[in-house]
Amino acid sequence: MKILIIYGTVEGQTRKIARFMENVLQNNGHQVVIANAVEEPPVPEGFDAIFIGSSIHIQKYNPLVRDYIQENIDTLNAKSSAFFSVSMAMASSIKEEHDEVEQIAKDFLKETQWYPKTVWHIAGALKYTEYNYFKKLLMRSIAKKEGGSVDTSKDHEYTNWDEVKKNVLSFMNRLETKLKTYGQT
Protein backbone atom coordinates (compact mmCIF):
# COMPACT_ATOMS: atom_id res chain seq x y z
CA MET A 1 0.00 0.00 0.00
CA LYS A 2 1.00 3.60 -0.50
CA ILE A 3 1.26 5.56 2.76
CA LEU A 4 1.77 9.30 3.33
CA ILE A 5 3.35 10.56 6.56
CA ILE A 6 3.23 14.30 7.29
CA TYR A 7 4.77 15.72 10.46
CA GLY A 8 5.46 18.98 12.23
CA THR A 9 8.35 19.18 14.64
CA VAL A 10 10.17 21.75 16.75
CA GLU A 11 12.96 19.81 18.41
CA GLY A 12 13.11 16.81 16.09
CA GLN A 13 11.47 14.02 18.11
CA THR A 14 8.32 14.02 15.99
CA ARG A 15 10.51 13.71 12.87
CA LYS A 16 12.36 10.81 14.51
CA ILE A 17 9.02 9.10 15.26
CA ALA A 18 7.78 9.70 11.69
CA ARG A 19 11.02 8.22 10.29
CA PHE A 20 10.64 5.21 12.57
CA MET A 21 7.08 4.71 11.29
CA GLU A 22 8.39 4.99 7.73
CA ASN A 23 10.94 2.22 8.41
CA VAL A 24 8.33 -0.03 10.03
CA LEU A 25 6.00 0.40 7.06
CA GLN A 26 8.74 -0.11 4.46
CA ASN A 27 9.98 -3.22 6.26
CA ASN A 28 6.45 -4.56 5.88
CA GLY A 29 6.32 -3.98 2.14
CA HIS A 30 4.57 -0.61 1.98
CA GLN A 31 5.56 2.33 -0.19
CA VAL A 32 5.98 5.44 1.98
CA VAL A 33 6.24 9.13 1.20
CA ILE A 34 7.24 11.29 4.16
CA ALA A 35 7.32 15.09 4.42
CA ASN A 36 7.80 17.83 6.97
CA ALA A 37 4.84 20.22 7.03
CA VAL A 38 7.22 23.15 6.34
CA GLU A 39 8.29 21.64 3.00
CA GLU A 40 5.03 21.88 1.05
CA PRO A 41 4.01 18.25 1.55
CA PRO A 42 2.16 16.34 -1.17
CA VAL A 43 -1.61 16.25 -1.22
CA PRO A 44 -3.15 13.05 0.19
CA GLU A 45 -4.91 11.96 -3.01
CA GLY A 46 -3.49 8.72 -4.36
CA PHE A 47 -2.50 7.34 -0.95
CA ASP A 48 -4.17 4.42 0.79
CA ALA A 49 -3.55 5.80 4.27
CA ILE A 50 -2.24 9.01 5.81
CA PHE A 51 -0.44 9.48 9.12
CA ILE A 52 -0.12 13.04 10.38
CA GLY A 53 1.81 13.96 13.49
CA SER A 54 2.73 17.01 15.50
CA SER A 55 4.32 17.83 18.78
CA ILE A 56 2.55 19.95 21.37
CA HIS A 57 4.30 23.15 22.43
CA ILE A 58 2.64 25.62 24.77
CA GLN A 59 -0.57 23.57 24.50
CA LYS A 60 -0.75 23.91 20.70
CA TYR A 61 0.07 21.79 17.68
CA ASN A 62 2.20 22.99 14.80
CA PRO A 63 0.20 25.58 12.81
CA LEU A 64 1.56 24.25 9.49
CA VAL A 65 0.14 20.81 10.34
CA ARG A 66 -3.21 22.44 11.13
CA ASP A 67 -3.09 24.33 7.80
CA TYR A 68 -2.28 21.12 5.88
CA ILE A 69 -5.20 19.31 7.49
CA GLN A 70 -7.63 22.13 6.78
CA GLU A 71 -6.46 22.46 3.15
CA ASN A 72 -6.99 18.71 2.59
CA ILE A 73 -9.86 18.02 4.98
CA ASP A 74 -12.26 16.36 2.54
CA THR A 75 -9.66 13.88 1.30
CA LEU A 76 -8.37 13.17 4.81
CA ASN A 77 -11.86 12.43 6.10
CA ALA A 78 -12.52 10.11 3.16
CA LYS A 79 -9.37 8.03 3.73
CA SER A 80 -7.95 5.84 6.48
CA SER A 81 -5.85 8.15 8.60
CA ALA A 82 -4.14 8.38 11.97
CA PHE A 83 -3.00 11.32 14.05
CA PHE A 84 0.08 10.98 16.25
CA SER A 85 0.42 13.53 19.00
CA VAL A 86 3.85 13.89 20.61
CA SER A 87 4.34 15.46 24.03
CA MET A 88 6.44 15.15 27.14
CA ALA A 89 3.27 15.07 29.22
CA MET A 90 2.69 11.50 28.04
CA ALA A 91 5.88 10.48 29.87
CA SER A 92 4.37 11.73 33.12
CA SER A 93 2.79 9.40 35.63
CA ILE A 94 0.25 12.10 36.47
CA LYS A 95 -3.18 11.20 35.04
CA GLU A 96 -4.21 14.85 34.73
CA GLU A 97 -1.27 15.46 32.38
CA HIS A 98 -2.53 12.68 30.09
CA ASP A 99 -6.08 14.01 30.29
CA GLU A 100 -4.88 17.48 29.31
CA VAL A 101 -3.03 16.12 26.25
CA GLU A 102 -6.10 14.14 25.20
CA GLN A 103 -8.23 17.28 25.52
CA ILE A 104 -5.77 19.33 23.45
CA ALA A 105 -5.97 16.67 20.74
CA LYS A 106 -9.78 16.54 20.86
CA ASP A 107 -10.00 20.33 20.61
CA PHE A 108 -7.53 20.35 17.70
CA LEU A 109 -9.45 17.68 15.79
CA LYS A 110 -12.74 19.46 16.44
CA GLU A 111 -11.26 22.77 15.27
CA THR A 112 -9.90 21.24 12.07
CA GLN A 113 -12.96 18.98 11.59
CA TRP A 114 -10.64 16.07 10.87
CA TYR A 115 -11.87 12.64 11.96
CA PRO A 116 -8.90 10.26 11.84
CA LYS A 117 -9.54 6.56 12.41
CA THR A 118 -7.17 6.59 15.37
CA VAL A 119 -5.17 8.94 17.59
CA TRP A 120 -1.88 7.93 19.17
CA HIS A 121 -0.43 9.84 22.10
CA ILE A 122 3.33 9.36 22.17
CA ALA A 123 5.85 10.50 24.77
CA GLY A 124 8.57 12.75 23.40
CA ALA A 125 12.07 13.57 24.58
CA LEU A 126 13.94 16.08 26.67
CA LYS A 127 16.62 17.52 24.39
CA TYR A 128 18.59 19.30 27.11
CA THR A 129 21.74 19.51 24.97
CA GLU A 130 19.84 21.51 22.34
CA TYR A 131 18.06 23.95 24.66
CA ASN A 132 19.24 27.45 25.39
CA TYR A 133 19.95 28.29 29.02
CA PHE A 134 16.46 29.49 29.91
CA LYS A 135 14.61 26.67 28.18
CA LYS A 136 16.93 24.17 29.86
CA LEU A 137 16.04 25.63 33.28
CA LEU A 138 12.32 25.60 32.46
CA MET A 139 12.33 22.03 31.15
CA ARG A 140 14.43 20.84 34.11
CA SER A 141 11.91 22.42 36.50
CA ILE A 142 9.00 20.73 34.73
CA ALA A 143 10.84 17.39 34.64
CA LYS A 144 11.60 17.61 38.34
CA LYS A 145 7.93 18.29 39.16
CA GLU A 146 6.83 15.30 37.06
CA GLY A 147 9.54 12.86 38.12
CA GLY A 148 11.54 13.05 34.88
CA SER A 149 15.29 13.24 34.52
CA VAL A 150 16.94 16.46 35.64
CA ASP A 151 20.40 15.52 34.31
CA THR A 152 20.88 18.33 31.80
CA SER A 153 24.22 17.01 30.54
CA LYS A 154 22.46 14.67 28.12
CA ASP A 155 19.17 14.13 26.27
CA HIS A 156 16.46 11.79 27.57
CA GLU A 157 14.11 9.94 25.24
CA TYR A 158 10.77 8.71 26.55
CA THR A 159 9.23 7.44 23.30
CA ASN A 160 8.08 3.82 23.59
CA TRP A 161 9.30 2.50 20.23
CA ASP A 162 7.73 -0.93 20.70
CA GLU A 163 4.32 0.69 21.24
CA VAL A 164 4.75 2.90 18.16
CA LYS A 165 5.59 -0.13 16.03
CA LYS A 166 2.68 -2.11 17.45
CA ASN A 167 0.23 0.75 16.76
CA VAL A 168 1.41 1.23 13.16
CA LEU A 169 1.28 -2.49 12.35
CA SER A 170 -2.12 -2.89 14.01
CA PHE A 171 -3.51 0.06 12.02
CA MET A 172 -2.19 -1.41 8.76
CA ASN A 173 -3.50 -4.90 9.57
CA ARG A 174 -6.98 -3.47 10.21
CA LEU A 175 -6.84 -1.51 6.94
CA GLU A 176 -5.67 -4.54 4.93
CA THR A 177 -8.42 -6.69 6.48
CA LYS A 178 -11.03 -4.03 5.66
CA LEU A 179 -9.82 -3.75 2.05
CA LYS A 180 -9.83 -7.56 1.60
CA THR A 181 -13.30 -7.81 3.12
CA TYR A 182 -14.65 -5.26 0.68
CA GLY A 183 -12.61 -6.58 -2.26
CA GLN A 184 -10.57 -3.43 -2.74
CA THR A 185 -7.10 -4.98 -2.92
C-alpha angles and dihedrals in degrees: 000000000000113000130188121205119191121180142176119206139174104182099020104255093108089052089050090051092047090050090049090052089049091054093047091051095045091048086056094053101264126135110234133195114190129188140171112236090237092061101066096260121215120268115260097242112115095030125110094212138008129209117194123185140179138171122237117239121175089352094302137101124231108289092219089058089050090050092049091051093048093047091052101031099127094052093043092052091049094053137061105268142165132202120212116199117196122200142144089232089075089065089059122100089215110107093208090060090056091046090052092052091049090051092049089053093047091050091048093050091046091049093050093038089226116148108194118187090239142009122211122198109205129186114238133203141267106236097192093160090060099046125098117239097270096044090048090055092047095048092045089053092050092046091051092051091050098041096255127138117291095188099119094183091085143022122263122210120202100174112126099222094185090056092048091052092046092050094049094047092045091051091050093046090053091048093048091048091050092049092048091048092054094039096243099132 
